[in-house]
Amino acid sequence: MSNIPETGRTQRVQIRLIVIQVLVFSLLLTLGGRLWYLQIRNGQEYSDEAKNNHVQQVVQPAARGSILDARGVPLADNETRLVVSASRTELLKTDDDGKAVLTRLAGVLDMKPKDVFDKVRLCDAKTPQPCWNGSPYQPIPVTDEATTQQALTIRERAEDFPGITAEPTAVRRYAAPGKANTAQVLGYLSPVTDEEITKAQDSDSPYLRSDMVGRSGLERTYDKELRGKAGVTRYEVDNLGRVIGQAKNDEAEAGASVVTSIDARVQAVAEYELNDAMKKARQEFDHNTGENYKADSGAVVVMEAKTGRVVAMASLPNYDPNAWVGGISAKDYAKLTGKKSNFPLLNRAIQGQAAPGSIFKVISSTAAVNAGYPFDGHYPCPSSYSIGGQTFTNYESQGYGDITIGRALEVSCDTVYYGIAHKEWAKDGGNNPKKHPKDWFYKTAHQFGLGKETGIDLPNEVSGRVPDREWKKNFAEANHDAWCKQGKKDGTYVEKIAYENCLEGDKMRAGDSVNYSIGQGDTLVTPIQMATIYAAISNGGTLYDPTVGKAIVSGDGKTVQTIDPKSHGKLPFTKKTRDEIDEALAGVATRGSAAWRFGGWPQDKIPMHAKTGTAEVYGKQTTSWFATYTKDYSIVMTISQGGTGSGASGPAVRNIYNALYGLDATGKQDLKKALLPTPQKGLPKVRADGTIDAPTIKPYRPASEKPATEQTLAAVLGRRD
């Protein structure tokens, strides 16, 4: 047993407790002092250092979805190319802002230094194209056509090319299957701008700096669906750029594919025939001007009559949308936008406006019936019609005696419509109009959908013009001072017109009304508007919104969203009037103004309906129009400064129908040669991996260009039965 007294033990325990307390207090004091040092005294310093630890994003671009024809043939897809890009951020770190680097790069790429400099400069109000209108922090493509040797040179001599990369990259490709260009329908891409990035930040589809955006055509309309969602990996890095952790990883989602109602085979036929018709028109002599027709532009629309779906849409002049891929060159940009370019970026099927001429008469015929003039009544068709001191003549000054409205449609008698329109103008009060005039001819045009967009799923459609009283008043207010300044009572034709307009430009004069009744004067329409109208006559009166998109297929192929036809109204006629107009238009093709273009047509099997139009344009040659329909399709073609409707456009429209139905020049049908004897209802087959089964096609060659021993049209175009 211990001899230590109990009190001694107690004292030692107390001393130990005191020591422990001192130690704990010292530790707490030291910890508190350290915390004060870190948070109070040097808090700002460490806060500033912590800010240098930030998150870096590495973007994996999403594969843009394809644009496919109705059978799954790619019209626009992606391919891997060697892309050489320049980083402005890195170039600006050099002594001369990258000038020497870009000059060396131009030598490697066999380009002119100026062309390289132009591509990497930023766009602004004073900088002409080409320039970079995307984000200045995004690598700027210099070329997407680099060779393997050029790419290797750049990478092996990295010290000579700071800020320059050469990487395999997926880029857009416009395939033109079977030489079906389809440029204005497809559109093109260009880089996203900082303004667009900011504007879309709070939307459900924000942009990344690496995104390419659709600028026209289907690429623009369905940009959100096609673009997909880029993958983003976020890394935490310190102020030296060292990775200290991974914050978040979002997988890339491929863009959806857009299946269209376009049939690439029919598109190729439409483009070829329009181009051929324009070439032939330029070989024809115009007796009115003493020179050959210029035939400087044109358009054609092939539409399903019962749905409004567009099977083919061609516009000339056209362009190669691949020119925009990787950044457009100065030379190519000038070709597309210069004064001598004739503006190939315009889709003249939806943006080309012209007076319709006699294809407008289906509207005037309906207006006349609704105003109380029987369709089968008899109306004088003299060779000319006079109002005051002005004489309006029939085409070629031919008269037909007393005829019905149906017969007036068949032979395209202008004076029948002059007479009815003049009477209606007088009933509405003439030069002193009633408070509420009936205005049957103007009202009916609006009911047919003119003067406003059809609603097609393509951007920048124009509305055309119905020159009614309201338009006349607004136009006069805007131009009155200019007319009065220019007008002369005994001057040139233009000066005389200006003089008259100065005095009464806001009045609806008799001459305005009679001219309007045959689709002349200030009336403007587009080919898509007239194709929609003639399709509606075919289907019984329903006006459909024209559509090019048919379905959206998700990137994995598991989701298919169909785009169903929608109607925007009914034509303002009874079934009886519709049937009478239908019969008259069949007469145009069999015994009227278009009969000479439809010789041998199998009218008993495939009833054809047509209307020719030759519109006069002051200071230019006549515009050729040809509007047609069967029970399946409507086809409308127009050629600016091309001559007569049946003369310039007629043969081309006939050839498109021949290809659709498999007809030869004599009207004999072979369904094995028919491209699309009935509109396609189904969608292309989607494979298990999300890809779409697509046939291959070959360029269209018309029968006139084939050797007698050549294989059938169906084989040439790759049709699969």
ABEGO torsion letter per residue (X at the ends): XBABBAAAAAAAAAAAAAAAAAAAAAAAAAAAAAAAAAAAAAAAAAAAAAAABBBBBBBBBBBBBBBBBAAGBBABBBBBBBBBBBBAAAAAABAAGGAAAAAAAAAAAGBBAAAAAAAABBBBAABBOBBBABBAABBBBABAABBAAAAAAAAAAAAABBGBBBBBBBBBBBAGBGGBAGAAAAEBBBBBBAAAAAAAAABABBBBAABBBBABEAAAAAAAAAAEBBBBBBBBBBAAGBBAEBABBBBBBBBBBBBBABBAAAAAAAAAAAAAAAAAAAABBBAAAGBBBAGABBBBBBBBAAAGBBABBBBOBBBBAAAABGEBBAAAAAAAABAAAGGAABBAAAABBBBAEAAAAAAAAAAAAAAGBBAABBBBBBABBBBEABBBBBBGGBBAEBBBAAAAAAAGBAAAAAAAAAAAAAAAGEABBBABBAGAAAAAAAAAGBGBBAGBBBBGBBAEBBBBAAAAAAAAAAAAAAAAAABBAABBAAAAAAAAAAAAAABBBAAAAAAAAAGBEABBBBAAAAAAAAAAAAAGGBBBBBBABABBBBAAGABBBBBBBBBAEBBBBBAAAAAAAAAAAAAAAAABAAAAAABGBBAAABBBBBBBBBBBBBGBBBBBBBBBBBAABBBBBBBBGAEBAAAAAAAAAAAAAAAAAGBBAAGBBBAAABABABBBABBBBBBAAGBBBBBBBBBBBBAAABBAABBBAAAAAGBBX
